[in-house]
Structure formats: structure tokens, C-alpha cells
Amino acid sequence: MDKMIRQDDFLNNLFSLLDETFDNTHGIYLDKDTSLFRTLETVSAGEASIPVGGRCASLAAQVAHVTFYLEVLERYVVYNDSTPADWGEIWRTVEKVTPAEWGELKARLNDAYCRIEKMFRENPVWNEDSIGGSMAIVVHTAYHLGEIRQALCTLK
């Protein structure tokens, strides 16, 4: 027998997890003020430019990668664009940033998140792709948030 998950239950949880991951902690899984945007507020351009080890990316590259991930998903969902993405490009091209570039990277991430969140709120049909994509955004971003927070333990 199939057991159905109520759409409202799924969506309420999804939007709470997205909000906690990106912006406002609710105590679901993060400590107060440790969401991605709150964490990035504490990082200077100089700190964002330092690789955290011989083979590790800078925090600026981490932010650019999360943004790139959101934008690839957006292109796929909105425009049905399944062009293969160069997932390694960010890691090869983004490292050091000026204060202005750091501000732009953070603004671009915020803009991409706002578009994705709006896209999910206006989504008329939830299916395997949209459910999986929304869950992947939470998990992928939470992973990189952990990487960033761990790196800050070394940088600060």
C-alpha cells in the first residue's frame, strides 16, 4: 500500500530547512546565527581569499560554487537547459577576491537563492525531479556551509 506524504507537510519542512540553511536559524539543525548568509557576514574579503590548505579552495570559491550549483539547477528547471556544466571551473578560477568582488559574490548568491526559493514556492507540480532537486539544494548547501564553518576555525 502506498503511503502518501501530504504536500503541505513536505513544503513546510522544505521551506524551513531552506531558510535555516541559507538565512535564519530555527534550531532545526544549526546553532543560532550560523546559517550561510549569517556566517558570510563575518568573513572579510581577505579571509575569503585564503585557501585553507595546500589543496583546498578558498571560501570565495566555496561561495561561487554554491551559487553555480543553484544557477545550474535553475537553468534546468526554468529553461529545460541540460547543457553539461563544468563543475571544476569555479575551483580553478576563483580564489582571491577584492572587497568589491566579495560583496558581488555574496550578492549573487543571495539573488540566486531568492530566485530558487520563489521558483519552489510557485511550483505547481511536485514530482520526483522537483522534490529531489529541492532536497539536493538543502543537502549540498549544508555540506558547503560546514566546509566554510570548519575553514573559519583555521582562518580566524
Summary of the structure (lengths in Angstrom):
residues: 156
radius of gyration: 16.4
end to end distance: 53.5
largest distance: 57.4
contacts: 423
relative contact order: 0.18
helix: 66%
strand: 0%
